[in-house]
Structure formats: structure tokens, C-alpha cells
Amino acid sequence: MAESPLPQSADLPIKSKERQKRSPAGGLPSGPREVSRAVPLVKRLLEERFGKTTLRGLSEKLGLDDVTPQLLSSSIAGNGAKRVRLAIAQALGEDADVLWPMARH
């Protein structure tokens, strides 16, 4: 029986598998992420109700003209002003305690 010869260095790929998976620009995989991050409940409900919009656009739709995007963002996360969280809860038709169980209302 004739044995197959061992592969010579010319037959082996130059790049490792890890390098082949990375994109040349940033070194990150070029394919889509397999595991997506969970979208917080309040943000998901706001996107369902008002569509994808900027924080400024969302504050206008909520009638919060005097609220900065930073305050709106922190309020969506449950750390902002109580009045803003209550306005968001009212616009969504939900109880603020359900949307932000750890915040004081």
C-alpha cells in the first residue's frame, strides 16, 4: 500500500483560521453576531409605540420639550428624573413601578 506523503509547507495555508475570520479593517469578525444583546423593556416599548427615532424626536413626541437627550436617556434606563419616568410610563400606558421596579416613584 502506498502511503500518502505528509503535506509540505507549500500545501499548508499561510494564515491561521483565526486570522481568516477577522476582517482586514478592524480585526473583528465580518459575519453577523450570533448572540444579540437584549433590548431593555422600556426602550423596546418606546420603539414599538413611536418607531425608531432619536432621543430629541422622542422627547418631542412625549411632549417633554424642556428635557435634554441625556436626561431622557437616563430616565429610560431608570436613573433620571421622576417626572420624566412618569411621563414615559403615562405615554406607554404602563405603571412606572412595572417599568422600573428598582426606582422610587
Secondary structure as UniProt FT lines:
FT   TURN            9..11
FT   HELIX           17..21
FT   TURN            24..26
FT   HELIX           41..50
FT   HELIX           55..61
FT   TURN            62..63
FT   TURN            65..66
FT   HELIX           69..77
FT   HELIX           82..92
FT   HELIX           96..99
FT   TURN            101..102
//
